[in-house]
């Protein structure tokens, strides 16, 4: 898979930013192509929406790198610059008065040729077209970094329905160190999606507009030093080590807990962080960690993303979600993705 390496100076003066710094040091972001042309994107939409969305219904939770051995430590995180944040855009209401949701599932075809899903979250950006998830829910570093195929995001997904549209991924941005060195301390991705589409019973494809103009978008924050607790949102589905299955993966789940630093064994990760959370691994990969979450506006600031879970006390039940720490290099990956326009697949057409 050929990728584009983008070396940038980090200028983070984006819309809606309330605390923005401009680090002088440059960092590198890697662009991962997904469906770069409209015809390809149309084929991806057809794959998921045809036959009554059978492939969406038959997809299973992704089970790659869901569990890691970790220990909680008291060493504080070390920011690499001043903190900053991008303001969220509150979710909107439908014509029927139903609230939209920024959370949903990302679907793709894995290296095993089967349809799978992770959790994804709509994030505010300049072109209203950004989804945040785990880096290994976009491409598989265990398969020479091959991009996962037919990648889409469905906010509010439920039993084969696409209530707010299906959004085909055009390209993903992640960090050079994850792409080249499999550094799970950089295991995050921001995916530019085309405008959403829905199909009628006759197979006609209709444009539903830009992602965060339709469902709203969470904010984004980096180099935070005072986040004593965060709210975690995702679709956990797998079992605990003791075999119990408290989650089905069919509904959005949330948990609230304190954050802390961690050490991990088995994977390379610089400065990982953890959160008290009972989520199981399968399905919750890509879950968003929001600080400053407001339950009335249903918005907060993305400050972490679940890349794995851990049983830190050895009781055979997962108790910890694991995320990279979002520093200014995470901000440059976000900033790069936020600067990329996508557009419409088409306003009408057939998926047959």
Helices and strands as residue ranges (DSSP letters): E 4-9, E 17-19, E 26-33, H 38-58, E 60-61, E 69-73, E 84-86, E 103-109, E 115-123, E 130-133, G 135-137, E 139-140, G 141-143, E 146-147, E 149-155, E 167-175, H 176-181, G 184-186, E 189-193, E 196-199, E 205-209, H 211-215, E 219-222, E 229-234, E 253-265, E 273-276, E 288-294, E 299-305, E 308-310, E 320-323, H 328-338
